[in-house]
C-alpha cells in the first residue's frame, strides 16, 4: 500500500510543479504586456501633445480615455438655465457636455437640496428666484 500513496504523492507534486511554472510564465507575460501598454500610452501622450491635443485626452485611473474639462462650476451652469428646464437642457451647457447623466443628476440634486431649484414634475425643474 505505501507504494501507491507514494505514486499519488509524486504525481500530485509533478502537477503542482507544472502549475507553478505555468503561473510564473503567465506572470512574466502579464508584466511584459503591461510594460508595452505603458510605453504605448506614453507614445500616445507625446503624439497628442504634438497634435495640439495635450489637454483633451488623458487617461483615467482605470486606464480608459476620457475627455478633459475638469470641475464644473454648477452655480454658473444654473445661471444659464431658463426658468423651467430639463436635465437634457443642463447637458447642453458647454462646461457640462461630455459628463455622464449621473453627474448631471447629482448636480441637479445638489441644487434641489440647496433650495435653488424645485422639482415641478418628473424630469422638469424650476429655478427659485
HELIX and SHEET records of a PDB file:
HELIX    1   1 UNK A    2  UNK A   50  1                                  49    
HELIX    2   2 UNK A   74  UNK A   79  1                                   6    
HELIX    3   3 UNK A   87  UNK A   91  1                                   5    
HELIX    4   4 UNK A  101  UNK A  114  1                                  14    
SHEET    1   A 2 UNK A  57  UNK A  59  0                                        
SHEET    2   A 2 UNK A  65  UNK A  67 -1                                        
SHEET    1   B 3 UNK A  84  UNK A  85  0                                        
SHEET    2   B 3 UNK A 124  UNK A 127 -1                                        
SHEET    3   B 3 UNK A 117  UNK A 121 -1                                        
END                                                                             
